[in-house]
């Protein structure tokens, strides 16, 4: 009897643990959300987010708590209650209409604290998240997430205001544990890497050293050599919408920066080559993002949505942890009862589905750019063998349409 009880306990505990995981992050300037045209942009945003499925979604230019709820309920939770949001904070600074906020995947994180750091221009919002891991009591992983929108426009006075805002951030770093994992994202409005604010952000003498993951310093403004990382403007003209900037894609204003330890620490590490200006195929210099001339890995349908949504592109970046992520209730049942038999495949991806799941589950395969490449159904089978020989070599992600579904990673090889 005792043996049976111990076996049952072991089984339940094992269900609570999923494989070491990938964490998908996105920052997006939503452009005067929700008031800017066109109407019902929460639906457009939903389609964009469904292409990438972020675990952490950081935004700026949010106008109201009503807008935050639109994003949570319509754009993110369209397939079930999979996301939560941080508390909405009215402006503590000079700009009452442009706020920042964080959304995060339910079950993967818990929000431990939030604060507002006022500046002369706009707030810096700071959130402390704890990753749900098997050993979170003895060795927790906390992530300090900062989101902001630095002063816009060229000129020395605006550069000084941007520097002052960055100084508020780097001063706050002095109060954190020096080994903290830190993410600092936002619309930084930097025109060049020589600008004082950018230099202060990456100063190696700061209490916690921050890095730009792609390490592409230079003069980004109107420079074709950086066309693959430009994030603003998605439109040649802002005329059709009456808001935002025109001029075509020729600025790198939007960033996700991380603490230096996230380049090497296996507990929470940046995955190389996953930092992207989402929707930018690298051939859209001074053009609208939806131009037929800008074809590539990112589809025309996605680029149309990005064009209609904002004058900025999202920035995306993936992290990984060597810890076992613990999900709760239906979350962990979903993840442990559907698994990939071999995470390194050449021709066929073999999937096992638990016996107590719905008769028909939809599966989707994404590449590291967040693009959906294959869709297929379980069709009542508990074992699926999917031909992936046509995929190029690299990392891919498998997702289901079940509530709280997490992506499972596999490597395609020759």
Buried (B, 14 or more C-beta within 10 A) or exposed (E): EEEEEEEEEEEEEEBBBBBBBBBBBBBBBBBBBBEBEEEEBBBBBBBBBBBBBBBBBBBBBBBBBEBBBBBBBBBBBBBEEBBBBBEBBEBBBEBEEBBBBBBBBBBBBBBEEBBBBEBEBBBBBBBBBBBBBBEBEEEBBBBBBBBBBBBBEEEEEBBBBBBBBBBBBBEBBEEBEEEBBBBBBBBBBBBBBEBBBBBBBBEEEBBBBBBBBBEBEEBBBBBEEBBBBBBBBBBBEBEEBEEBBBBBBBBBBBBBBBBBBBEEBEBBBBBEEBBBBBBBBBBBBBBBBBBEEBEEBBBEEBBBBBBBBBBBBBBBBBBBBEBBBBBEEEBBBBBBBBBBBEBEBEEBBEBEBEEEBEEEBBBBBBBBBBBBBBEBEBEEEEEBEBEBEEBEEEBBBBBBBBBBBBBBBBEBEE
